Amino acid sequence: MANQSSHDRDPARGGLDFQNLVDQYYRALFQFGMSLTHSESDAGDLVQETFLIWASKGHQLNDLSKVKSWLFTTLHRQFLERHRHNTRFPHIEITVAEFELPNIEPDFINRLDGPGVLRLLAQVEDHYKAAVALFYLEDYSYNEIAEVLEVPLGTVKSRIARGLAQLRELMRRADAPHPEKKEITI
């Protein structure tokens, strides 16, 4: 039975097939999702994700009398996971955050290479480097960085800004023609 998908239950075990499960619990799960999200589309997404998880993992449930609690628990966990993600990576309109974005020329982007940037990042002062690396390489939020580095939130923002300024300067110098290198013109 380990290889059996969750929607193909043995009729002798209570006739629990996927369509019956959806018919029986969709409305209640949707209402629960609405009470959590206050949004029809988000509640519908949570219910859909819950049934998707059931389809792949529901076969692991041995006591079919606990299907309802399993579904509601799964929906609640999905809600909490989304909430944590949205808290960590909030959606901000670009026009609102425009002043926080660095000014980078388009041709500069075309010349970037990952390993080169990492080599230059290693040259940034350590206390700036840590904040920049946690934010851009590890996807930590400002609050998480403040907690990890044990510094105030404003200090984190300042260190990231200064670290990026140092990194930009290092990149500019690395990109500038060197006097010891002579260009040959024909």
Helices and strands as residue ranges (DSSP letters): G 11-13, H 18-37, H 40-57, G 58-60, G 64-66, H 67-88, H 94-97, G 98-100, H 106-110, H 114-121, H 126-132, I 133-137, H 142-149, H 153-175
